[in-house]
Amino acid sequence: MTDLADRHCGHRSGDADRLSEGRARELLRDLSGWTIFDDGKAIGRVFEFEDFHRTIGFVNAVAWIANREDHHPDLEVAYGRCAVRFSTHSVDGLSENDFICAAKIDRLV
């Protein structure tokens, strides 16, 4: 199987593209520090940085990935931290797109 970070997001919609809890937990093992929350509808991770400049550099890199993949996270930005949350609204839960983008972000750090 191809590494998640080497894959690209595709169009996802409806129940057929929503991941089962088992499949989501399986994909989670390929990520570093991410957790499943919101009753299995989202994954997230908090990234810590030395200062605001590094935090914003990270945010800009995440924005570049999100735009390239056309899959955008919720971001919560503070001085030395950024919380990243992925969920696929069109499937009302998690899709492979969430894990693909999380893996790409893991490569950044």
Backbone atoms as SQL, in Angstrom:
CREATE TABLE atoms (id INTEGER PRIMARY KEY, chain TEXT, resi INTEGER, resn TEXT, atom TEXT, x REAL, y REAL, z REAL);
INSERT INTO atoms VALUES
  (1, 'A', 1, 'MET', 'N', 0.843, -1.194, 0.000),
  (2, 'A', 1, 'MET', 'CA', 0.000, 0.000, 0.000),
  (3, 'A', 1, 'MET', 'C', 0.883, 1.249, 0.000),
  (4, 'A', 2, 'THR', 'N', 0.479, 2.241, -0.722),
  (5, 'A', 2, 'THR', 'CA', 1.208, 3.495, -0.799),
  (6, 'A', 2, 'THR', 'C', 1.117, 4.240, 0.529),
  (7, 'A', 3, 'ASP', 'N', 2.220, 4.867, 0.915),
  (8, 'A', 3, 'ASP', 'CA', 2.237, 5.701, 2.106),
  (9, 'A', 3, 'ASP', 'C', 1.145, 6.767, 1.975),
  (10, 'A', 4, 'LEU', 'N', 0.399, 7.002, 3.051),
  (11, 'A', 4, 'LEU', 'CA', -0.682, 7.995, 3.017),
  (12, 'A', 4, 'LEU', 'C', -0.198, 9.354, 2.517),
  (13, 'A', 5, 'ALA', 'N', 0.985, 9.768, 2.927),
  (14, 'A', 5, 'ALA', 'CA', 1.493, 11.087, 2.554),
  (15, 'A', 5, 'ALA', 'C', 1.799, 11.191, 1.063),
  (16, 'A', 6, 'ASP', 'N', 1.914, 10.066, 0.378),
  (17, 'A', 6, 'ASP', 'CA', 2.180, 10.077, -1.065),
  (18, 'A', 6, 'ASP', 'C', 0.900, 10.075, -1.894),
  (19, 'A', 7, 'ARG', 'N', -0.231, 9.925, -1.232),
  (20, 'A', 7, 'ARG', 'CA', -1.504, 9.876, -1.940),
  (21, 'A', 7, 'ARG', 'C', -2.094, 11.278, -2.055),
  (22, 'A', 8, 'HIS', 'N', -3.152, 11.405, -2.840),
  (23, 'A', 8, 'HIS', 'CA', -3.844, 12.685, -2.995),
  (24, 'A', 8, 'HIS', 'C', -5.323, 12.512, -2.676),
  (25, 'A', 9, 'CYS', 'N', -5.908, 13.587, -2.194),
  (26, 'A', 9, 'CYS', 'CA', -7.325, 13.577, -1.844),
  (27, 'A', 9, 'CYS', 'C', -8.178, 13.500, -3.102),
  (28, 'A', 10, 'GLY', 'N', -9.322, 12.863, -2.943),
  (29, 'A', 10, 'GLY', 'CA', -10.296, 12.776, -4.017),
  (30, 'A', 10, 'GLY', 'C', -11.654, 13.210, -3.515),
  (31, 'A', 11, 'HIS', 'N', -12.598, 13.300, -4.420),
  (32, 'A', 11, 'HIS', 'CA', -13.959, 13.683, -4.045),
  (33, 'A', 11, 'HIS', 'C', -14.561, 12.593, -3.162),
  (34, 'A', 12, 'ARG', 'N', -15.109, 12.991, -2.048),
  (35, 'A', 12, 'ARG', 'CA', -15.759, 12.059, -1.119),
  (36, 'A', 12, 'ARG', 'C', -17.141, 12.603, -0.793),
  (37, 'A', 13, 'SER', 'N', -18.132, 11.697, -0.782),
  (38, 'A', 13, 'SER', 'CA', -19.468, 12.126, -0.383),
  (39, 'A', 13, 'SER', 'C', -20.287, 10.914, 0.038),
  (40, 'A', 14, 'GLY', 'N', -21.150, 11.144, 0.997),
  (41, 'A', 14, 'GLY', 'CA', -22.102, 10.131, 1.421),
  (42, 'A', 14, 'GLY', 'C', -21.519, 9.020, 2.278),
  (43, 'A', 15, 'ASP', 'N', -22.413, 8.116, 2.645),
  (44, 'A', 15, 'ASP', 'CA', -22.069, 7.021, 3.549),
  (45, 'A', 15, 'ASP', 'C', -20.985, 6.105, 2.996),
  (46, 'A', 16, 'ALA', 'N', -20.953, 5.927, 1.681),
  (47, 'A', 16, 'ALA', 'CA', -19.989, 4.992, 1.087),
  (48, 'A', 16, 'ALA', 'C', -18.549, 5.437, 1.317),
  (49, 'A', 17, 'ASP', 'N', -18.308, 6.722, 1.439),
  (50, 'A', 17, 'ASP', 'CA', -16.954, 7.231, 1.632),
  (51, 'A', 17, 'ASP', 'C', -16.617, 7.506, 3.096),
  (52, 'A', 18, 'ARG', 'N', -17.581, 7.359, 3.997),
  (53, 'A', 18, 'ARG', 'CA', -17.319, 7.534, 5.424),
  (54, 'A', 18, 'ARG', 'C', -16.599, 6.283, 5.935),
  (55, 'A', 19, 'LEU', 'N', -15.511, 6.500, 6.673),
  (56, 'A', 19, 'LEU', 'CA', -14.737, 5.376, 7.188),
  (57, 'A', 19, 'LEU', 'C', -15.421, 4.743, 8.388),
  (58, 'A', 20, 'SER', 'N', -15.306, 3.432, 8.473),
  (59, 'A', 20, 'SER', 'CA', -15.777, 2.744, 9.670),
  (60, 'A', 20, 'SER', 'C', -14.818, 3.064, 10.815),
  (61, 'A', 21, 'GLU', 'N', -15.264, 2.851, 12.026),
  (62, 'A', 21, 'GLU', 'CA', -14.401, 3.095, 13.186),
  (63, 'A', 21, 'GLU', 'C', -13.139, 2.240, 13.102),
  (64, 'A', 22, 'GLY', 'N', -13.288, 0.996, 12.688),
  (65, 'A', 22, 'GLY', 'CA', -12.140, 0.102, 12.566),
  (66, 'A', 22, 'GLY', 'C', -11.127, 0.586, 11.544),
  (67, 'A', 23, 'ARG', 'N', -11.604, 1.026, 10.395),
  (68, 'A', 23, 'ARG', 'CA', -10.702, 1.508, 9.352),
  (69, 'A', 23, 'ARG', 'C', -10.020, 2.812, 9.790),
  (70, 'A', 24, 'ALA', 'N', -10.754, 3.673, 10.472),
  (71, 'A', 24, 'ALA', 'CA', -10.175, 4.924, 10.964),
  (72, 'A', 24, 'ALA', 'C', -9.067, 4.624, 11.971),
  (73, 'A', 25, 'ARG', 'N', -9.295, 3.698, 12.865),
  (74, 'A', 25, 'ARG', 'CA', -8.259, 3.341, 13.859),
  (75, 'A', 25, 'ARG', 'C', -7.052, 2.701, 13.179),
  (76, 'A', 26, 'GLU', 'N', -7.293, 1.949, 12.136),
  (77, 'A', 26, 'GLU', 'CA', -6.206, 1.337, 11.366),
  (78, 'A', 26, 'GLU', 'C', -5.335, 2.418, 10.718),
  (79, 'A', 27, 'LEU', 'N', -5.953, 3.407, 10.088),
  (80, 'A', 27, 'LEU', 'CA', -5.217, 4.492, 9.451),
  (81, 'A', 27, 'LEU', 'C', -4.519, 5.381, 10.482),
  (82, 'A', 28, 'LEU', 'N', -5.119, 5.523, 11.644),
  (83, 'A', 28, 'LEU', 'CA', -4.537, 6.343, 12.707),
  (84, 'A', 28, 'LEU', 'C', -3.161, 5.821, 13.116),
  (85, 'A', 29, 'ARG', 'N', -2.949, 4.535, 13.017),
  (86, 'A', 29, 'ARG', 'CA', -1.649, 3.942, 13.377),
  (87, 'A', 29, 'ARG', 'C', -0.528, 4.446, 12.480),
  (88, 'A', 30, 'ASP', 'N', -0.865, 4.941, 11.285),
  (89, 'A', 30, 'ASP', 'CA', 0.144, 5.462, 10.372),
  (90, 'A', 30, 'ASP', 'C', 0.499, 6.920, 10.655),
  (91, 'A', 31, 'LEU', 'N', -0.182, 7.535, 11.628),
  (92, 'A', 31, 'LEU', 'CA', 0.044, 8.942, 11.951),
  (93, 'A', 31, 'LEU', 'C', 0.769, 9.064, 13.289),
  (94, 'A', 32, 'SER', 'N', 1.337, 10.228, 13.529),
  (95, 'A', 32, 'SER', 'CA', 2.086, 10.470, 14.761),
  (96, 'A', 32, 'SER', 'C', 1.370, 11.515, 15.619),
  (97, 'A', 33, 'GLY', 'N', 0.844, 11.096, 16.762),
  (98, 'A', 33, 'GLY', 'CA', 0.272, 12.039, 17.715),
  (99, 'A', 33, 'GLY', 'C', -1.148, 12.495, 17.452),
  (100, 'A', 34, 'TRP', 'N', -1.797, 11.960, 16.454),
  (101, 'A', 34, 'TRP', 'CA', -3.173, 12.334, 16.134),
  (102, 'A', 34, 'TRP', 'C', -4.139, 11.484, 16.948),
  (103, 'A', 35, 'THR', 'N', -5.294, 12.051, 17.273),
  (104, 'A', 35, 'THR', 'CA', -6.326, 11.323, 17.993),
  (105, 'A', 35, 'THR', 'C', -7.660, 11.466, 17.271),
  (106, 'A', 36, 'ILE', 'N', -8.525, 10.512, 17.506),
  (107, 'A', 36, 'ILE', 'CA', -9.894, 10.555, 16.989),
  (108, 'A', 36, 'ILE', 'C', -10.775, 11.126, 18.089),
  (109, 'A', 37, 'PHE', 'N', -11.645, 12.063, 17.741),
  (110, 'A', 37, 'PHE', 'CA', -12.569, 12.625, 18.727),
  (111, 'A', 37, 'PHE', 'C', -13.874, 13.028, 18.048),
  (112, 'A', 38, 'ASP', 'N', -14.726, 13.734, 18.754),
  (113, 'A', 38, 'ASP', 'CA', -16.063, 14.105, 18.264),
  (114, 'A', 38, 'ASP', 'C', -16.853, 12.870, 17.850),
  (115, 'A', 39, 'ASP', 'N', -16.854, 11.868, 18.718),
  (116, 'A', 39, 'ASP', 'CA', -17.590, 10.619, 18.451),
  (117, 'A', 39, 'ASP', 'C', -17.174, 9.979, 17.137),
  (118, 'A', 40, 'GLY', 'N', -15.874, 10.026, 16.835),
  (119, 'A', 40, 'GLY', 'CA', -15.354, 9.382, 15.642),
  (120, 'A', 40, 'GLY', 'C', -15.513, 10.187, 14.367),
  (121, 'A', 41, 'LYS', 'N', -15.883, 11.460, 14.493),
  (122, 'A', 41, 'LYS', 'CA', -16.121, 12.281, 13.306),
  (123, 'A', 41, 'LYS', 'C', -14.954, 13.178, 12.940),
  (124, 'A', 42, 'ALA', 'N', -13.874, 13.183, 13.736),
  (125, 'A', 42, 'ALA', 'CA', -12.754, 14.077, 13.463),
  (126, 'A', 42, 'ALA', 'C', -11.458, 13.477, 13.996),
  (127, 'A', 43, 'ILE', 'N', -10.345, 13.949, 13.426),
  (128, 'A', 43, 'ILE', 'CA', -9.029, 13.661, 13.977),
  (129, 'A', 43, 'ILE', 'C', -8.348, 14.991, 14.244),
  (130, 'A', 44, 'GLY', 'N', -7.466, 15.007, 15.227),
  (131, 'A', 44, 'GLY', 'CA', -6.781, 16.239, 15.548),
  (132, 'A', 44, 'GLY', 'C', -5.450, 16.004, 16.212),
  (133, 'A', 45, 'ARG', 'N', -4.667, 17.059, 16.201),
  (134, 'A', 45, 'ARG', 'CA', -3.357, 17.044, 16.851),
  (135, 'A', 45, 'ARG', 'C', -2.977, 18.483, 17.174),
  (136, 'A', 46, 'VAL', 'N', -2.279, 18.661, 18.287),
  (137, 'A', 46, 'VAL', 'CA', -1.757, 19.971, 18.657),
  (138, 'A', 46, 'VAL', 'C', -0.258, 19.969, 18.411),
  (139, 'A', 47, 'PHE', 'N', 0.215, 20.980, 17.697),
  (140, 'A', 47, 'PHE', 'CA', 1.628, 21.150, 17.389),
  (141, 'A', 47, 'PHE', 'C', 2.160, 22.317, 18.215),
  (142, 'A', 48, 'GLU', 'N', 3.307, 22.125, 18.853),
  (143, 'A', 48, 'GLU', 'CA', 3.922, 23.148, 19.701),
  (144, 'A', 48, 'GLU', 'C', 5.158, 23.713, 19.002),
  (145, 'A', 49, 'PHE', 'N', 5.364, 25.034, 19.159),
  (146, 'A', 49, 'PHE', 'CA', 6.492, 25.716, 18.527),
  (147, 'A', 49, 'PHE', 'C', 7.159, 26.665, 19.514),
  (148, 'A', 50, 'GLU', 'N', 8.381, 27.071, 19.203),
  (149, 'A', 50, 'GLU', 'CA', 9.156, 27.933, 20.089),
  (150, 'A', 50, 'GLU', 'C', 8.637, 29.367, 20.121),
  (151, 'A', 51, 'ASP', 'N', 8.038, 29.811, 19.021),
  (152, 'A', 51, 'ASP', 'CA', 7.593, 31.200, 18.974),
  (153, 'A', 51, 'ASP', 'C', 6.503, 31.369, 17.922),
  (154, 'A', 52, 'PHE', 'N', 5.952, 32.563, 17.860),
  (155, 'A', 52, 'PHE', 'CA', 4.852, 32.851, 16.953),
  (156, 'A', 52, 'PHE', 'C', 5.284, 32.754, 15.497),
  (157, 'A', 53, 'HIS', 'N', 6.497, 33.192, 15.197),
  (158, 'A', 53, 'HIS', 'CA', 6.994, 33.145, 13.822),
  (159, 'A', 53, 'HIS', 'C', 6.985, 31.708, 13.287),
  (160, 'A', 54, 'ARG', 'N', 7.464, 30.763, 14.085),
  (161, 'A', 54, 'ARG', 'CA', 7.485, 29.353, 13.659),
  (162, 'A', 54, 'ARG', 'C', 6.060, 28.793, 13.554),
  (163, 'A', 55, 'THR', 'N', 5.205, 29.220, 14.464),
  (164, 'A', 55, 'THR', 'CA', 3.810, 28.773, 14.407),
  (165, 'A', 55, 'THR', 'C', 3.163, 29.212, 13.100),
  (166, 'A', 56, 'ILE', 'N', 3.350, 30.470, 12.735),
  (167, 'A', 56, 'ILE', 'CA', 2.737, 30.985, 11.514),
  (168, 'A', 56, 'ILE', 'C', 3.362, 30.350, 10.275),
  (169, 'A', 57, 'GLY', 'N', 4.652, 30.055, 10.320),
  (170, 'A', 57, 'GLY', 'CA', 5.284, 29.331, 9.212),
  (171, 'A', 57, 'GLY', 'C', 4.627, 27.980, 9.009),
  (172, 'A', 58, 'PHE', 'N', 4.351, 27.295, 10.116),
  (173, 'A', 58, 'PHE', 'CA', 3.655, 26.006, 10.059),
  (174, 'A', 58, 'PHE', 'C', 2.251, 26.182, 9.486),
  (175, 'A', 59, 'VAL', 'N', 1.527, 27.190, 9.967),
  (176, 'A', 59, 'VAL', 'CA', 0.166, 27.453, 9.483),
  (177, 'A', 59, 'VAL', 'C', 0.179, 27.693, 7.973),
  (178, 'A', 60, 'ASN', 'N', 1.130, 28.449, 7.499),
  (179, 'A', 60, 'ASN', 'CA', 1.215, 28.708, 6.056),
  (180, 'A', 60, 'ASN', 'C', 1.496, 27.430, 5.276),
  (181, 'A', 61, 'ALA', 'N', 2.347, 26.564, 5.811),
  (182, 'A', 61, 'ALA', 'CA', 2.636, 25.290, 5.142),
  (183, 'A', 61, 'ALA', 'C', 1.398, 24.400, 5.124),
  (184, 'A', 62, 'VAL', 'N', 0.653, 24.374, 6.228),
  (185, 'A', 62, 'VAL', 'CA', -0.592, 23.600, 6.278),
  (186, 'A', 62, 'VAL', 'C', -1.595, 24.155, 5.266),
  (187, 'A', 63, 'ALA', 'N', -1.684, 25.476, 5.164),
  (188, 'A', 63, 'ALA', 'CA', -2.604, 26.095, 4.208),
  (189, 'A', 63, 'ALA', 'C', -2.228, 25.708, 2.778),
  (190, 'A', 64, 'TRP', 'N', -0.942, 25.652, 2.476),
  (191, 'A', 64, 'TRP', 'CA', -0.492, 25.265, 1.137),
  (192, 'A', 64, 'TRP', 'C', -0.924, 23.828, 0.830),
  (193, 'A', 65, 'ILE', 'N', -0.714, 22.925, 1.787),
  (194, 'A', 65, 'ILE', 'CA', -1.128, 21.525, 1.608),
  (195, 'A', 65, 'ILE', 'C', -2.637, 21.445, 1.425),
  (196, 'A', 66, 'ALA', 'N', -3.376, 22.126, 2.282),
  (197, 'A', 66, 'ALA', 'CA', -4.838, 22.079, 2.233),
  (198, 'A', 66, 'ALA', 'C', -5.371, 22.581, 0.891),
  (199, 'A', 67, 'ASN', 'N', -4.806, 23.661, 0.402),
  (200, 'A', 67, 'ASN', 'CA', -5.249, 24.187, -0.889),
  (201, 'A', 67, 'ASN', 'C', -4.883, 23.249, -2.024),
  (202, 'A', 68, 'ARG', 'N', -3.703, 22.685, -1.971),
  (203, 'A', 68, 'ARG', 'CA', -3.273, 21.758, -3.029),
  (204, 'A', 68, 'ARG', 'C', -4.175, 20.518, -3.065),
  (205, 'A', 69, 'GLU', 'N', -4.560, 20.029, -1.886),
  (206, 'A', 69, 'GLU', 'CA', -5.392, 18.829, -1.803),
  (207, 'A', 69, 'GLU', 'C', -6.883, 19.142, -1.837),
  (208, 'A', 70, 'ASP', 'N', -7.254, 20.419, -1.763),
  (209, 'A', 70, 'ASP', 'CA', -8.648, 20.847, -1.694),
  (210, 'A', 70, 'ASP', 'C', -9.384, 20.155, -0.538),
  (211, 'A', 71, 'HIS', 'N', -8.684, 20.118, 0.608),
  (212, 'A', 71, 'HIS', 'CA', -9.265, 19.540, 1.827),
  (213, 'A', 71, 'HIS', 'C', -8.733, 20.364, 2.995),
  (214, 'A', 72, 'HIS', 'N', -9.605, 21.121, 3.620),
  (215, 'A', 72, 'HIS', 'CA', -9.180, 22.167, 4.542),
  (216, 'A', 72, 'HIS', 'C', -9.520, 21.838, 5.992),
  (217, 'A', 73, 'PRO', 'N', -8.533, 21.996, 6.884),
  (218, 'A', 73, 'PRO', 'CA', -8.765, 21.714, 8.304),
  (219, 'A', 73, 'PRO', 'C', -9.304, 22.935, 9.041),
  (220, 'A', 74, 'ASP', 'N', -9.757, 22.689, 10.255),
  (221, 'A', 74, 'ASP', 'CA', -10.012, 23.771, 11.197),
  (222, 'A', 74, 'ASP', 'C', -8.693, 23.977, 11.943),
  (223, 'A', 75, 'LEU', 'N', -8.281, 25.226, 12.073),
  (224, 'A', 75, 'LEU', 'CA', -7.034, 25.559, 12.757),
  (225, 'A', 75, 'LEU', 'C', -7.335, 26.475, 13.934),
  (226, 'A', 76, 'GLU', 'N', -6.666, 26.221, 15.041),
  (227, 'A', 76, 'GLU', 'CA', -6.717, 27.110, 16.192),
  (228, 'A', 76, 'GLU', 'C', -5.283, 27.528, 16.465),
  (229, 'A', 77, 'VAL', 'N', -5.000, 28.808, 16.278),
  (230, 'A', 77, 'VAL', 'CA', -3.632, 29.313, 16.330),
  (231, 'A', 77, 'VAL', 'C', -3.428, 30.170, 17.570),
  (232, 'A', 78, 'ALA', 'N', -2.322, 29.921, 18.266),
  (233, 'A', 78, 'ALA', 'CA', -1.920, 30.723, 19.419),
  (234, 'A', 78, 'ALA', 'C', -0.425, 31.008, 19.281),
  (235, 'A', 79, 'TYR', 'N', 0.145, 31.698, 20.249),
  (236, 'A', 79, 'TYR', 'CA', 1.532, 32.133, 20.155),
  (237, 'A', 79, 'TYR', 'C', 2.495, 30.997, 19.776),
  (238, 'A', 80, 'GLY', 'N', 2.479, 29.923, 20.489),
  (239, 'A', 80, 'GLY', 'CA', 3.426, 28.838, 20.252),
  (240, 'A', 80, 'GLY', 'C', 2.772, 27.502, 19.995),
  (241, 'A', 81, 'ARG', 'N', 1.550, 27.541, 19.488),
  (242, 'A', 81, 'ARG', 'CA', 0.867, 26.272, 19.229),
  (243, 'A', 81, 'ARG', 'C', -0.162, 26.432, 18.127),
  (244, 'A', 82, 'CYS', 'N', -0.453, 25.305, 17.497),
  (245, 'A', 82, 'CYS', 'CA', -1.508, 25.273, 16.492),
  (246, 'A', 82, 'CYS', 'C', -2.222, 23.930, 16.607),
  (247, 'A', 83, 'ALA', 'N', -3.519, 23.977, 16.849),
  (248, 'A', 83, 'ALA', 'CA', -4.337, 22.768, 16.865),
  (249, 'A', 83, 'ALA', 'C', -4.933, 22.591, 15.477),
  (250, 'A', 84, 'VAL', 'N', -4.800, 21.385, 14.943),
  (251, 'A', 84, 'VAL', 'CA', -5.296, 21.063, 13.603),
  (252, 'A', 84, 'VAL', 'C', -6.377, 19.997, 13.749),
  (253, 'A', 85, 'ARG', 'N', -7.505, 20.223, 13.105),
  (254, 'A', 85, 'ARG', 'CA', -8.630, 19.286, 13.169),
  (255, 'A', 85, 'ARG', 'C', -9.135, 19.032, 11.754),
  (256, 'A', 86, 'PHE', 'N', -9.223, 17.751, 11.400),
  (257, 'A', 86, 'PHE', 'CA', -9.769, 17.359, 10.097),
  (258, 'A', 86, 'PHE', 'C', -11.051, 16.565, 10.278),
  (259, 'A', 87, 'SER', 'N', -12.006, 16.828, 9.411),
  (260, 'A', 87, 'SER', 'CA', -13.250, 16.080, 9.312),
  (261, 'A', 87, 'SER', 'C', -13.759, 16.311, 7.889),
  (262, 'A', 88, 'THR', 'N', -14.466, 15.343, 7.347),
  (263, 'A', 88, 'THR', 'CA', -15.001, 15.504, 5.997),
  (264, 'A', 88, 'THR', 'C', -16.495, 15.773, 6.105),
  (265, 'A', 89, 'HIS', 'N', -16.859, 17.017, 5.901),
  (266, 'A', 89, 'HIS', 'CA', -18.252, 17.423, 6.082),
  (267, 'A', 89, 'HIS', 'C', -19.188, 16.709, 5.117),
  (268, 'A', 90, 'SER', 'N', -18.730, 16.425, 3.913),
  (269, 'A', 90, 'SER', 'CA', -19.600, 15.798, 2.919),
  (270, 'A', 90, 'SER', 'C', -19.945, 14.346, 3.253),
  (271, 'A', 91, 'VAL', 'N', -19.218, 13.736, 4.186),
  (272, 'A', 91, 'VAL', 'CA', -19.560, 12.372, 4.617),
  (273, 'A', 91, 'VAL', 'C', -20.020, 12.361, 6.070),
  (274, 'A', 92, 'ASP', 'N', -20.067, 13.545, 6.701),
  (275, 'A', 92, 'ASP', 'CA', -20.461, 13.682, 8.098),
  (276, 'A', 92, 'ASP', 'C', -19.612, 12.780, 8.992),
  (277, 'A', 93, 'GLY', 'N', -18.304, 12.837, 8.777),
  (278, 'A', 93, 'GLY', 'CA', -17.389, 12.030, 9.572),
  (279, 'A', 93, 'GLY', 'C', -16.005, 12.043, 8.966),
  (280, 'A', 94, 'LEU', 'N', -15.328, 10.923, 9.106),
  (281, 'A', 94, 'LEU', 'CA', -13.962, 10.797, 8.603),
  (282, 'A', 94, 'LEU', 'C', -13.921, 10.098, 7.249),
  (283, 'A', 95, 'SER', 'N', -13.045, 10.598, 6.385),
  (284, 'A', 95, 'SER', 'CA', -12.767, 9.940, 5.114),
  (285, 'A', 95, 'SER', 'C', -11.254, 9.768, 5.004),
  (286, 'A', 96, 'GLU', 'N', -10.819, 9.064, 3.985),
  (287, 'A', 96, 'GLU', 'CA', -9.381, 8.897, 3.787),
  (288, 'A', 96, 'GLU', 'C', -8.698, 10.239, 3.564),
  (289, 'A', 97, 'ASN', 'N', -9.403, 11.230, 3.040),
  (290, 'A', 97, 'ASN', 'CA', -8.811, 12.552, 2.834),
  (291, 'A', 97, 'ASN', 'C', -8.242, 13.129, 4.129),
  (292, 'A', 98, 'ASP', 'N', -8.945, 12.923, 5.239),
  (293, 'A', 98, 'ASP', 'CA', -8.486, 13.444, 6.523),
  (294, 'A', 98, 'ASP', 'C', -7.129, 12.849, 6.894),
  (295, 'A', 99, 'PHE', 'N', -6.973, 11.570, 6.676),
  (296, 'A', 99, 'PHE', 'CA', -5.733, 10.881, 7.031),
  (297, 'A', 99, 'PHE', 'C', -4.606, 11.191, 6.047),
  (298, 'A', 100, 'ILE', 'N', -4.948, 11.383, 4.790),
  (299, 'A', 100, 'ILE', 'CA', -3.943, 11.760, 3.788),
  (300, 'A', 100, 'ILE', 'C', -3.348, 13.123, 4.151),
  (301, 'A', 101, 'CYS', 'N', -4.184, 14.084, 4.445),
  (302, 'A', 101, 'CYS', 'CA', -3.688, 15.424, 4.800),
  (303, 'A', 101, 'CYS', 'C', -2.928, 15.409, 6.126),
  (304, 'A', 102, 'ALA', 'N', -3.399, 14.645, 7.092),
  (305, 'A', 102, 'ALA', 'CA', -2.679, 14.542, 8.366),
  (306, 'A', 102, 'ALA', 'C', -1.292, 13.955, 8.153),
  (307, 'A', 103, 'ALA', 'N', -1.172, 12.955, 7.302),
  (308, 'A', 103, 'ALA', 'CA', 0.135, 12.351, 7.011),
  (309, 'A', 103, 'ALA', 'C', 1.056, 13.355, 6.325),
  (310, 'A', 104, 'LYS', 'N', 0.515, 14.165, 5.445),
  (311, 'A', 104, 'LYS', 'CA', 1.320, 15.189, 4.778),
  (312, 'A', 104, 'LYS', 'C', 1.815, 16.219, 5.796),
  (313, 'A', 105, 'ILE', 'N', 0.988, 16.570, 6.751),
  (314, 'A', 105, 'ILE', 'CA', 1.389, 17.511, 7.804),
  (315, 'A', 105, 'ILE', 'C', 2.450, 16.871, 8.698),
  (316, 'A', 106, 'ASP', 'N', 2.307, 15.586, 9.001),
  (317, 'A', 106, 'ASP', 'CA', 3.320, 14.900, 9.804),
  (318, 'A', 106, 'ASP', 'C', 4.698, 14.992, 9.143),
  (319, 'A', 107, 'ARG', 'N', 4.741, 14.967, 7.832),
  (320, 'A', 107, 'ARG', 'CA', 6.011, 15.090, 7.120),
  (321, 'A', 107, 'ARG', 'C', 6.664, 16.456, 7.318),
  (322, 'A', 108, 'LEU', 'N', 5.851, 17.471, 7.623),
  (323, 'A', 108, 'LEU', 'CA', 6.392, 18.813, 7.824),
  (324, 'A', 108, 'LEU', 'C', 7.250, 18.896, 9.088),
  (325, 'A', 109, 'VAL', 'N', 6.856, 18.168, 10.102),
  (326, 'A', 109, 'VAL', 'CA', 7.494, 18.352, 11.422),
  (327, 'A', 109, 'VAL', 'C', 8.482, 17.267, 11.770);
